[in-house]
Amino acid sequence: MVQTRRKGGDVNQNDIAYIAGLFDGEGSVEYTRRWEKRTKGRRYKVRIITLEMSMTDESVIRWTHEVLGVGTVRVIDKTKPPSGKPHYKKQWRWRCSFREALYVAKLLWPHAQTKLHKLEQIIDHYDTEDETKPSADIIYLKERK
């Protein structure tokens, strides 16, 4: 089950601080470059920018998704392993990437501890060197809404 939702408006800073702490413990940040095969067997270096948080408590993941207003929520059902009886709970995952990850990184940055360096890498990746000169390829989420 995949659900996408965007929400405009202001976010509560107490909620953001709580999510930042939760994300420091349960989340992951991927900011890497890797080779991928594309058309006709050619390989290209691509940038991967992803924020993800997963846990077995569905209500917390859905609340996080609602507060942040970006990303997707999906369930990973590992309750039926191929061998033997079920011994896993369902895992719920919230995930966002690229421009949505920039939006969330800027929200979480003031409160982050453990993931601070990786969040800064995402912010630095999208911010232009000369802030007086707007970049044509950057569209911020608030402008899109």
DSSP file (Angstrom, degrees, kcal/mol; ACC not computed):
  #  RESIDUE AA STRUCTURE BP1 BP2  ACC     N-H-->O    O-->H-N    N-H-->O    O-->H-N    TCO  KAPPA ALPHA  PHI   PSI    X-CA   Y-CA   Z-CA
    1    1 A M              0   0    0      0, 0.0    74,-0.5     0, 0.0     2,-0.4   0.000 360.0 360.0 360.0 120.1    0.0    0.0    0.0
    2    2 A V        -     0   0    0     72,-0.2     2,-0.4    70,-0.1    72,-0.2  -0.955 360.0-176.7-117.0 132.6    1.5    3.3   -1.1
    3    3 A Q  E     -A   73   0A   0     70,-1.4    70,-1.4    -2,-0.4     2,-0.4  -0.995   4.3-169.3-132.3 128.7    0.1    6.6   -0.1
    4    4 A T  E     +A   72   0A   0     -2,-0.4     2,-0.3    68,-0.2    68,-0.2  -0.946  13.3 166.0-117.3 137.8    1.3   10.0   -1.3
    5    5 A R        -     0   0    0     66,-1.0     2,-0.4    -2,-0.4    -2,-0.0  -0.989  19.0-160.1-151.8 140.0    0.1   13.3    0.2
    6    6 A R        -     0   0    0     -2,-0.3     2,-0.4    64,-0.1    64,-0.2  -0.953   9.8-166.4-120.3 144.2    1.2   16.9    0.2
    7    7 A K        -     0   0    0     62,-0.7     2,-0.2    -2,-0.4   138,-0.1  -0.994   4.7-154.1-133.2 130.1    0.2   19.4    2.7
    8    8 A G        +     0   0    0     -2,-0.4     2,-0.1   137,-0.1   134,-0.0  -0.474  50.1  51.9 -94.0 171.3    0.6   23.2    2.5
    9    9 A G  S    S-     0   0    0     -2,-0.2     2,-0.1   133,-0.1    -2,-0.1  -0.344  89.7 -34.1 100.3-179.4    0.8   25.6    5.4
   10   10 A D        -     0   0    0     -2,-0.1     2,-0.4     1,-0.0    -2,-0.0  -0.412  51.1-140.6 -79.2 152.9    2.9   26.0    8.5
   11   11 A V        -     0   0    0     -2,-0.1     2,-0.4    57,-0.0    57,-0.1  -0.889  25.0-105.9-113.6 147.5    4.1   23.1   10.5
   12   12 A N     >  -     0   0    0     -2,-0.4     4,-2.0     1,-0.1     3,-0.2  -0.561  21.9-146.0 -71.8 124.7    4.3   23.0   14.3
   13   13 A Q  H  > S+     0   0    0     -2,-0.4     4,-2.3     1,-0.2     5,-0.2   0.793  98.5  57.1 -66.8 -28.7    7.9   23.4   15.5
   14   14 A N  H  > S+     0   0    0      2,-0.2     4,-2.1     1,-0.2    -1,-0.2   0.909 108.0  47.5 -66.4 -40.9    7.3   21.1   18.5
   15   15 A D  H  > S+     0   0    0      2,-0.2     4,-2.7     1,-0.2    -2,-0.2   0.907 111.5  50.6 -63.7 -41.6    6.2   18.4   16.1
   16   16 A I  H  X S+     0   0    0     -4,-2.0     4,-2.6     2,-0.2    -2,-0.2   0.906 109.5  50.7 -63.8 -41.9    9.2   19.0   13.9
   17   17 A A  H  X S+     0   0    0     -4,-2.3     4,-1.9     2,-0.2    -1,-0.2   0.904 111.9  47.8 -62.3 -41.3   11.6   18.7   16.9
   18   18 A Y  H  X S+     0   0    0     -4,-2.1     4,-2.4     2,-0.2    -2,-0.2   0.929 112.3  48.4 -64.6 -45.2    9.9   15.5   17.9
   19   19 A I  H  X S+     0   0    0     -4,-2.7     4,-3.2     1,-0.2    -2,-0.2   0.880 108.3  55.4 -63.6 -37.6   10.2   14.1   14.4
   20   20 A A  H  X S+     0   0    0     -4,-2.6     4,-2.3     2,-0.2    93,-0.2   0.915 110.2  45.4 -61.7 -42.4   13.8   15.1   14.2
   21   21 A G  H  X S+     0   0    0     -4,-1.9     4,-1.3     2,-0.2    -2,-0.2   0.906 114.7  47.8 -66.0 -41.6   14.6   13.2   17.4
   22   22 A L  H  X S+     0   0    0     -4,-2.4     4,-3.1     1,-0.2     5,-0.4   0.910 112.2  49.8 -62.8 -43.3   12.6   10.2   16.1
   23   23 A F  H  X S+     0   0    0     -4,-3.2     4,-2.1     1,-0.2    -2,-0.2   0.869 104.1  58.9 -65.9 -37.5   14.4   10.4   12.7
   24   24 A D  H  < S+     0   0    0     -4,-2.3    -1,-0.2    -5,-0.2    -2,-0.2   0.870 118.2  31.9 -58.7 -35.9   17.8   10.6   14.4
   25   25 A G  H  < S+     0   0    0     -4,-1.3    -2,-0.2    -3,-0.2    -1,-0.2   0.871 135.5  21.4 -89.1 -40.1   17.1    7.2   16.0
   26   26 A E  H  < S+     0   0    0     -4,-3.1    28,-1.1    -5,-0.2    -3,-0.2   0.530 106.3  84.2-109.2  -9.6   14.9    5.4   13.5
   27   27 A G  E  <  -B   53   0A   0     -4,-2.1     2,-0.3    -5,-0.4    26,-0.3  -0.342  54.6-151.8 -96.3 173.5   15.6    7.1   10.2
   28   28 A S  E     -B   52   0A   0     24,-2.8    24,-2.4    -2,-0.1     2,-0.5  -0.995   2.6-152.9-143.4 148.7   18.3    6.9    7.5
   29   29 A V  E     -B   51   0A   0     -2,-0.3     2,-0.6    22,-0.2    22,-0.2  -0.983   6.3-165.7-121.7 127.4   19.7    9.3    5.0
   30   30 A E  E     +B   50   0A   0     20,-3.0    20,-2.4    -2,-0.5     2,-0.4  -0.959  19.3 158.7-115.9 116.7   21.2    8.2    1.7
   31   31 A Y  E     +B   49   0A   0     -2,-0.6     2,-0.3    18,-0.2    18,-0.2  -0.815  31.1 126.8-134.2  91.4   23.3   10.8   -0.1
   32   32 A T  E     -B   48   0A   0     16,-2.0    16,-3.2    -2,-0.4     2,-0.4  -0.874  51.3-130.6-140.9 168.4   25.5    8.9   -2.6
   33   33 A R  E     +B   47   0A   0     -2,-0.3     2,-0.3    14,-0.2    14,-0.2  -0.988  34.6 163.8-120.3 137.0   26.6    8.7   -6.2
   34   34 A R  E     -B   46   0A   0     12,-2.2    12,-3.0    -2,-0.4     2,-0.3  -0.978  38.9 -99.3-149.0 163.1   26.6    5.3   -7.9
   35   35 A W  E     -B   45   0A   0     -2,-0.3     2,-0.4    10,-0.2    10,-0.2  -0.659  38.1-178.1 -84.2 136.0   26.7    3.8  -11.4
   36   36 A E  E     -B   44   0A   0      8,-2.6     8,-2.5    -2,-0.3     2,-0.3  -0.991  26.8-120.4-132.3 144.6   23.4    2.8  -13.0
   37   37 A K  E     +B   43   0A   0     -2,-0.4     6,-0.2     6,-0.2     2,-0.1  -0.645  38.1 168.7 -79.7 137.1   22.8    1.1  -16.3
   38   38 A R    >   -     0   0    0      4,-3.1     3,-1.0    -2,-0.3    -1,-0.1  -0.216  46.1 -13.9-122.5-144.6   20.5    3.1  -18.6
   39   39 A T  G >  S+     0   0    0      1,-0.2     3,-2.0     2,-0.2    -1,-0.3  -0.264 125.1   3.8 -65.5 144.2   19.7    2.7  -22.2
   40   40 A K  G 3  S-     0   0    0      1,-0.3    -1,-0.2    -3,-0.1     3,-0.1   0.771 126.5 -65.0  54.7  33.7   21.7    0.4  -24.5
   41   41 A G  G <  S+     0   0    0     -3,-1.0    -1,-0.3     1,-0.2    -2,-0.2   0.502  93.2 146.1  74.7   2.9   23.9   -0.8  -21.7
   42   42 A R    <   -     0   0    0     -3,-2.0    -4,-3.1    -5,-0.1     2,-0.4  -0.443  39.3-141.0 -72.3 147.7   25.5    2.6  -21.0
   43   43 A R  E     -B   37   0A   0     -6,-0.2     2,-0.3    -2,-0.1    -6,-0.2  -0.903  19.1-176.9-113.5 140.8   26.4    3.4  -17.5
   44   44 A Y  E     -B   36   0A   0     -8,-2.5    -8,-2.6    -2,-0.4     2,-0.5  -0.966  29.9-117.0-132.9 148.4   25.9    6.8  -15.8
   45   45 A K  E     -B   35   0A   0     -2,-0.3     2,-0.3   -10,-0.2   -10,-0.2  -0.762  39.0-172.9 -82.5 127.6   26.8    8.1  -12.4
   46   46 A V  E     -B   34   0A   0    -12,-3.0   -12,-2.2    -2,-0.5     2,-0.5  -0.911  22.3-124.7-123.0 150.3   23.6    9.2  -10.7
   47   47 A R  E     -B   33   0A   0     -2,-0.3     2,-0.5   -14,-0.2   -14,-0.2  -0.806  19.9-158.1 -93.8 131.1   23.0   11.0   -7.4
   48   48 A I  E     +B   32   0A   0    -16,-3.2   -16,-2.0    -2,-0.5     2,-0.5  -0.955  14.7 174.1-111.6 119.8   20.8    9.2   -4.9
   49   49 A I  E     +B   31   0A   0     -2,-0.5    49,-2.0   -18,-0.2     2,-0.4  -0.953  15.7 152.1-129.5 110.7   19.1   11.5   -2.3
   50   50 A T  E     -BC  30  97A   0    -20,-2.4   -20,-3.0    -2,-0.5     2,-0.4  -0.999  30.2-162.0-144.4 138.7   16.6    9.8    0.0
   51   51 A L  E     +BC  29  96A   0     45,-2.8    45,-2.4    -2,-0.4     2,-0.3  -0.975  23.9 173.1-114.9 136.7   15.3   10.1    3.6
   52   52 A E  E     -BC  28  95A   0    -24,-2.4   -24,-2.8    -2,-0.4     2,-0.4  -1.000  17.0-175.5-146.8 142.9   13.6    7.1    5.1
   53   53 A M  E     -BC  27  94A   0     41,-2.6    41,-3.0    -2,-0.3     2,-0.4  -0.993  11.7-179.3-138.1 131.9   12.1    6.1    8.4
   54   54 A S  E     + C   0  93A   0    -28,-1.1     2,-0.3    -2,-0.4    39,-0.2  -0.984  12.2 141.6-136.1 145.9   10.7    2.7    9.3
   55   55 A M  E     - C   0  92A   0     37,-2.2    37,-3.4    -2,-0.4     6,-0.1  -0.962  54.5-107.3-165.6 172.0    9.2    1.1   12.3
   56   56 A T  S    S+     0   0    0     -2,-0.3     2,-0.9    35,-0.2    34,-0.1   0.524  91.6  92.9 -89.0  -5.9    6.4   -1.4   13.3
   57   57 A D     >  -     0   0    0      1,-0.2     4,-1.5    35,-0.1     3,-0.4  -0.779  55.1-171.9 -92.3 102.0    4.1    1.4   14.7
   58   58 A E  H  > S+     0   0    0     -2,-0.9     4,-2.6     1,-0.2     5,-0.2   0.873  79.4  59.0 -61.3 -40.5    1.8    2.4   11.9
   59   59 A S  H  > S+     0   0    0      1,-0.2     4,-2.2     2,-0.2    -1,-0.2   0.864 104.8  49.3 -63.1 -37.1    0.3    5.4   13.7
   60   60 A V  H  > S+     0   0    0     -3,-0.4     4,-2.4     2,-0.2    -1,-0.2   0.911 112.2  47.9 -68.7 -41.9    3.7    7.1   14.2
   61   61 A I  H  X S+     0   0    0     -4,-1.5     4,-2.3     2,-0.2    -2,-0.2   0.922 113.7  46.9 -65.1 -43.8    4.6    6.7   10.6
   62   62 A R  H  X S+     0   0    0     -4,-2.6     4,-2.3     2,-0.2    -2,-0.2   0.891 112.0  50.6 -65.9 -38.4    1.3    8.0    9.4
   63   63 A W  H  X S+     0   0    0     -4,-2.2     4,-2.7    -5,-0.2     5,-0.2   0.918 109.9  50.5 -64.2 -43.2    1.4   10.9   11.8
   64   64 A T  H  X S+     0   0    0     -4,-2.4     4,-2.6     1,-0.2     5,-0.3   0.924 111.1  49.1 -58.8 -45.5    4.9   11.8   10.5
   65   65 A H  H  X S+     0   0    0     -4,-2.3     4,-2.3     1,-0.2     5,-0.3   0.892 112.1  48.6 -61.2 -41.3    3.7   11.7    7.0
   66   66 A E  H  < S+     0   0    0     -4,-2.3    -2,-0.2     2,-0.2    -1,-0.2   0.911 113.5  45.7 -67.3 -43.2    0.7   13.9    7.8
   67   67 A V  H  < S+     0   0    0     -4,-2.7    -2,-0.2     1,-0.2    -1,-0.2   0.936 119.2  40.0 -66.9 -46.7    2.8   16.5    9.7
   68   68 A L  H  < S-     0   0    0     -4,-2.6   -61,-0.3    -5,-0.2    -2,-0.2   0.849  91.3-152.0 -74.0 -34.1    5.6   16.7    7.0
   69   69 A G     <  +     0   0    0     -4,-2.3   -62,-0.7    -5,-0.3     2,-0.3   0.580  61.1  84.2  76.0   9.4    3.1   16.5    4.1
   70   70 A V        +     0   0    0     -5,-0.3    -1,-0.2   -64,-0.2    -2,-0.1  -0.908  62.8  37.6-136.7 165.5    5.5   14.9    1.7
   71   71 A G  S    S-     0   0    0     -2,-0.3   -66,-1.0    -3,-0.1     2,-0.3  -0.344  75.5 -76.7  94.0-172.7    6.8   11.5    0.8
   72   72 A T  E     -AD   4  95A   0     23,-2.6    23,-2.2   -68,-0.2     2,-0.4  -0.916  25.8-148.5-128.6 154.5    5.1    8.1    0.7
   73   73 A V  E     +AD   3  94A   0    -70,-1.4   -70,-1.4    -2,-0.3     2,-0.3  -0.988  24.6 164.9-122.4 132.6    4.0    5.5    3.2
   74   74 A R  E     - D   0  93A   0     19,-2.2    19,-2.9    -2,-0.4     2,-0.4  -0.981  30.0-125.7-144.6 159.3    4.1    1.8    2.5
   75   75 A V  E     - D   0  92A   0    -74,-0.5     2,-0.6    -2,-0.3    17,-0.2  -0.863  10.2-156.8-107.3 137.9    3.9   -1.4    4.5
   76   76 A I  E     - D   0  91A   0     15,-3.5    15,-2.7    -2,-0.4     2,-0.9  -0.960  13.6-155.7-111.9 112.3    6.5   -4.2    4.2
   77   77 A D        +     0   0    0     -2,-0.6     3,-0.2    13,-0.2    13,-0.1  -0.781  30.5 155.5 -97.5 103.5    4.8   -7.5    5.3
   78   78 A K        +     0   0    0     -2,-0.9     9,-0.4    11,-0.4    10,-0.3   0.026  41.6 108.7-109.9  24.5    7.4   -9.9    6.5
   79   79 A T  S    S+     0   0    0      1,-0.2     9,-0.2     7,-0.1    -1,-0.1   0.634  74.8  55.2 -77.3 -11.8    5.0  -11.9    8.7
   80   80 A K  S    S-     0   0    0     -3,-0.2    -1,-0.2     6,-0.1     5,-0.1  -0.678  74.2-173.4-122.1  77.7    5.1  -14.9    6.3
   81   81 A P        -     0   0    0      0, 0.0    -3,-0.0     0, 0.0    -2,-0.0  -0.343  35.0-115.6 -67.7 152.9    8.7  -16.0    5.9
   82   82 A P  S    S+     0   0    0      0, 0.0     2,-0.6     0, 0.0     3,-0.0   0.807 101.4  47.1 -61.4 -29.8    9.3  -18.7    3.3
   83   83 A S  S    S-     0   0    0      2,-0.1     2,-0.1     0, 0.0     0, 0.0  -0.942 111.9 -20.1-120.2 119.2   10.5  -21.2    5.9
   84   84 A G  S    S-     0   0    0     -2,-0.6     3,-0.1    -4,-0.1     0, 0.0  -0.345  94.8 -24.4  92.9-169.3    8.6  -21.8    9.1
   85   85 A K  S    S-     0   0    0      1,-0.1     2,-0.1    -2,-0.1    -2,-0.1  -0.401  73.2 -89.2 -83.5 157.5    6.1  -19.9   11.1
   86   86 A P        +     0   0    0      0, 0.0    -6,-0.1     0, 0.0    -7,-0.1  -0.415  50.6 156.9 -67.1 136.7    5.6  -16.2   11.1
   87   87 A H        +     0   0    0     -9,-0.4     2,-0.3    -2,-0.1    -8,-0.1   0.236  46.0  85.2-143.3  12.4    7.7  -14.3   13.6
   88   88 A Y        -     0   0    0    -10,-0.3     2,-0.2    -9,-0.2     3,-0.0  -0.864  64.8-134.0-115.8 151.8    8.0  -10.8   12.2
   89   89 A K        -     0   0    0     -2,-0.3   -11,-0.4     1,-0.1     2,-0.2  -0.591  39.4 -89.0 -91.6 163.2    5.6   -7.8   12.5
   90   90 A K        -     0   0    0     -2,-0.2     2,-0.5   -13,-0.1   -13,-0.2  -0.501  42.4-142.2 -67.4 142.1    4.6   -5.6    9.6
   91   91 A Q  E     - D   0  76A   0    -15,-2.7   -15,-3.5    -2,-0.2     2,-0.4  -0.931   7.4-152.2-112.0 133.0    7.0   -2.8    9.1
   92   92 A W  E     -CD  55  75A   0    -37,-3.4   -37,-2.2    -2,-0.5     2,-0.4  -0.871  12.6-164.9-105.6 135.2    5.8    0.7    8.0
   93   93 A R  E     -CD  54  74A   0    -19,-2.9   -19,-2.2    -2,-0.4     2,-0.4  -0.973  13.0-165.5-127.2 132.3    8.1    3.0    6.0
   94   94 A W  E     +CD  53  73A   0    -41,-3.0   -41,-2.6    -2,-0.4     2,-0.3  -0.936  23.2 173.2-107.4 137.2    7.9    6.6    5.2
   95   95 A R  E     +CD  52  72A   0    -23,-2.2   -23,-2.6    -2,-0.4     2,-0.3  -1.000  15.0 171.6-148.2 141.4   10.2    7.8    2.4
   96   96 A C  E     -C   51   0A   0    -45,-2.4   -45,-2.8    -2,-0.3     2,-0.3  -0.968  12.2-165.0-142.4 160.6   10.9   10.9    0.4
   97   97 A S  E >   -C   50   0A   0     -2,-0.3     3,-1.4   -47,-0.2     4,-0.4  -0.953  45.4 -10.9-145.8 163.3   13.6   11.8   -2.1
   98   98 A F  T 3> S+     0   0    0    -49,-2.0     4,-1.9    -2,-0.3     3,-0.2  -0.241 127.0   9.6  51.6-117.4   15.3   14.6   -4.0
   99   99 A R  H 3> S+     0   0    0      1,-0.3     4,-2.1     2,-0.2    -1,-0.3   0.860 133.1  51.0 -64.8 -35.8   13.4   18.0   -3.7
  100  100 A E  H <> S+     0   0    0     -3,-1.4     4,-2.3     1,-0.2    -1,-0.3   0.881 108.1  53.6 -66.2 -36.0   11.1   16.6   -1.0
  101  101 A A  H  > S+     0   0    0     -4,-0.4     4,-2.8     2,-0.2    -2,-0.2   0.867 106.6  52.6 -65.0 -35.7   14.2   15.4    0.9
  102  102 A L  H  X S+     0   0    0     -4,-1.9     4,-2.2     2,-0.2    -2,-0.2   0.932 108.7  49.9 -62.8 -45.6   15.6   18.9    0.7
  103  103 A Y  H  X S+     0   0    0     -4,-2.1     4,-1.4     1,-0.2    -2,-0.2   0.925 115.3  42.3 -58.2 -47.4   12.4   20.3    2.2
  104  104 A V  H  X S+     0   0    0     -4,-2.3     4,-2.7     2,-0.2     5,-0.3   0.886 110.8  56.2 -69.7 -39.1   12.4   17.8    5.1
  105  105 A A  H  X S+     0   0    0     -4,-2.8     4,-2.1     1,-0.2    -1,-0.2   0.895 107.4  49.6 -60.1 -39.8   16.2   18.2    5.6
  106  106 A K  H  < S+     0   0    0     -4,-2.2    -1,-0.2     1,-0.2    -2,-0.2   0.843 112.2  48.5 -68.7 -32.4   15.7   22.0    6.1
  107  107 A L  H  < S+     0   0    0     -4,-1.4    -2,-0.2    -5,-0.2     4,-0.2   0.915 119.0  37.4 -70.0 -42.7   12.9   21.4    8.6
  108  108 A L  H >X S+     0   0    0     -4,-2.7     3,-1.7     1,-0.2     4,-1.3   0.737  94.4  86.9 -82.9 -23.8   14.8   18.8   10.6
  109  109 A W  G >< S+     0   0    0     -4,-2.1     3,-0.5     1,-0.3    -1,-0.2   0.835  84.0  53.3 -50.5 -46.7   18.3   20.5   10.4
  110  110 A P  G 34 S+     0   0    0      0, 0.0    -1,-0.3     0, 0.0    -2,-0.1   0.753 119.7  35.4 -64.3 -19.4   18.0   22.8   13.4
  111  111 A H  G <4 S+     0   0    0     -3,-1.7    -2,-0.2    -4,-0.2    -3,-0.1   0.539  92.9 109.0-109.0 -10.2   17.0   19.9   15.7
  112  112 A A    <<  +     0   0    0     -4,-1.3   -91,-0.1    -3,-0.5   -92,-0.0  -0.341  27.8 162.3 -75.2 149.7   19.1   17.0   14.3
  113  113 A Q  S >  S+     0   0    0    -93,-0.2     3,-0.8    -2,-0.1     4,-0.3   0.567  75.2  31.8-123.5 -66.6   22.1   15.6   16.1
  114  114 A T  T 3  S+     0   0    0      1,-0.2     3,-0.3     2,-0.1     4,-0.2   0.891 128.5  36.6 -68.1 -42.3   23.1   12.2   14.7
  115  115 A K  T 3> S+     0   0    0      1,-0.2     4,-2.3     2,-0.1    -1,-0.2   0.243  84.7 110.6 -95.8  12.6   22.0   12.7   11.1
  116  116 A L  H <> S+     0   0    0     -3,-0.8     4,-2.4     1,-0.2    -1,-0.2   0.896  74.8  50.7 -57.6 -46.8   23.1   16.4   11.0
  117  117 A H  H  > S+     0   0    0     -3,-0.3     4,-1.7    -4,-0.3    -1,-0.2   0.916 112.2  46.1 -61.6 -44.5   26.1   15.9    8.6
  118  118 A K  H  > S+     0   0    0      2,-0.2     4,-1.7     1,-0.2    -1,-0.2   0.892 111.6  51.6 -66.7 -39.3   24.1   14.0    6.0
  119  119 A L  H  X S+     0   0    0     -4,-2.3     4,-2.2     1,-0.2    -1,-0.2   0.894 108.4  52.4 -63.1 -38.9   21.2   16.5    6.2
  120  120 A E  H  X S+     0   0    0     -4,-2.4     4,-2.9    -5,-0.2    -1,-0.2   0.865 104.5  56.5 -63.9 -35.9   23.7   19.3    5.6
  121  121 A Q  H  X S+     0   0    0     -4,-1.7     4,-1.9     2,-0.2    -1,-0.2   0.906 108.2  47.3 -62.2 -41.1   25.0   17.5    2.6
  122  122 A I  H  X S+     0   0    0     -4,-1.7     4,-1.4     2,-0.2    -2,-0.2   0.934 113.6  47.3 -65.4 -45.8   21.5   17.4    1.1
  123  123 A I  H  X S+     0   0    0     -4,-2.2     4,-2.1     1,-0.2     3,-0.3   0.926 113.4  48.2 -62.1 -45.3   21.0   21.1    1.8
  124  124 A D  H  < S+     0   0    0     -4,-2.9    -1,-0.2     1,-0.2    -2,-0.2   0.842 105.2  60.3 -64.5 -33.6   24.4   22.1    0.4
  125  125 A H  H  < S+     0   0    0     -4,-1.9    -1,-0.2    -5,-0.2    -2,-0.2   0.888 114.6  33.4 -61.0 -39.7   23.8   20.0   -2.7
  126  126 A Y  H  < S+     0   0    0     -4,-1.4    -2,-0.2    -3,-0.3    -1,-0.2   0.757  97.8  91.9 -91.8 -26.5   20.7   22.1   -3.7
  127  127 A D  S  < S-     0   0    0     -4,-2.1     2,-0.1    -5,-0.2     4,-0.0  -0.483  74.8-127.6 -72.5 138.9   21.7   25.5   -2.4
  128  128 A T        -     0   0    0     -2,-0.2     3,-0.2     1,-0.1    -1,-0.1  -0.463  11.3-124.8 -82.7 157.5   23.5   27.7   -5.0
  129  129 A E  S    S+     0   0    0      1,-0.2     2,-0.8    -2,-0.1    -1,-0.1   0.918 104.7  46.1 -67.4 -43.9   26.8   29.3   -4.3
  130  130 A D    >   -     0   0    0      3,-0.2     3,-1.1     1,-0.1    -1,-0.2  -0.864  68.8-172.1-104.5 103.0   25.5   32.8   -5.1
  131  131 A E  T 3  S+     0   0    0     -2,-0.8    -1,-0.1     1,-0.3     4,-0.1   0.673  81.4  64.5 -71.8 -16.1   22.2   33.3   -3.4
  132  132 A T  T 3  S+     0   0    0      1,-0.1    -1,-0.3     2,-0.1    -2,-0.0   0.748  95.6  65.4 -76.6 -21.9   21.5   36.6   -5.1
  133  133 A K  S <  S-     0   0    0     -3,-1.1    -3,-0.2    -5,-0.0    -1,-0.1  -0.883  88.1-136.9-102.4 110.4   21.4   34.8   -8.5
  134  134 A P        -     0   0    0      0, 0.0     2,-0.4     0, 0.0    -2,-0.1  -0.376  14.6-124.9 -69.3 143.6   18.4   32.4   -8.6
  135  135 A S    >   -     0   0    0      1,-0.1     3,-0.8    -4,-0.1    -7,-0.0  -0.733   9.2-144.6 -88.3 134.9   19.0   28.9  -10.0
  136  136 A A  T 3  S+     0   0    0     -2,-0.4    -1,-0.1     1,-0.2     0, 0.0   0.771  95.6  51.5 -71.3 -26.3   16.7   28.0  -12.9
  137  137 A D  T 3  S+     0   0    0      2,-0.0     2,-0.6    -3,-0.0    -1,-0.2   0.505  88.6  91.1 -94.0  -2.4   16.4   24.3  -11.9
  138  138 A I    <   +     0   0    0     -3,-0.8     2,-0.5   -12,-0.0    -3,-0.1  -0.834  46.8 175.0 -97.5 121.7   15.5   24.7   -8.3
  139  139 A I        -     0   0    0     -2,-0.6     2,-0.2     4,-0.0    -3,-0.0  -0.981  22.5-142.1-122.9 116.1   11.8   24.9   -7.5
  140  140 A Y    >>  -     0   0    0     -2,-0.5     4,-1.5     1,-0.1     3,-0.8  -0.491  17.8-120.9 -80.2 149.2   11.0   25.0   -3.8
  141  141 A L  H 3> S+     0   0    0      1,-0.3     4,-1.5   -42,-0.2     3,-0.2   0.860 111.3  56.0 -57.8 -39.9    8.0   23.0   -2.5
  142  142 A K  H 34 S+     0   0    0      1,-0.2    -1,-0.3     2,-0.2  -133,-0.1   0.829 107.4  50.2 -65.1 -30.1    6.3   26.1   -1.0
  143  143 A E  H <4 S+     0   0    0     -3,-0.8    -1,-0.2     1,-0.2    -2,-0.2   0.816 109.5  52.1 -74.2 -30.1    6.5   27.8   -4.5
  144  144 A R  H  <        0   0    0     -4,-1.5    -2,-0.2     1,-0.2    -1,-0.2   0.778 360.0 360.0 -75.5 -27.1    4.9   24.7   -6.1
  145  145 A K     <        0   0    0     -4,-1.5    -1,-0.2  -138,-0.1    -2,-0.1   0.465 360.0 360.0 -80.7 360.0    2.0   24.5   -3.7
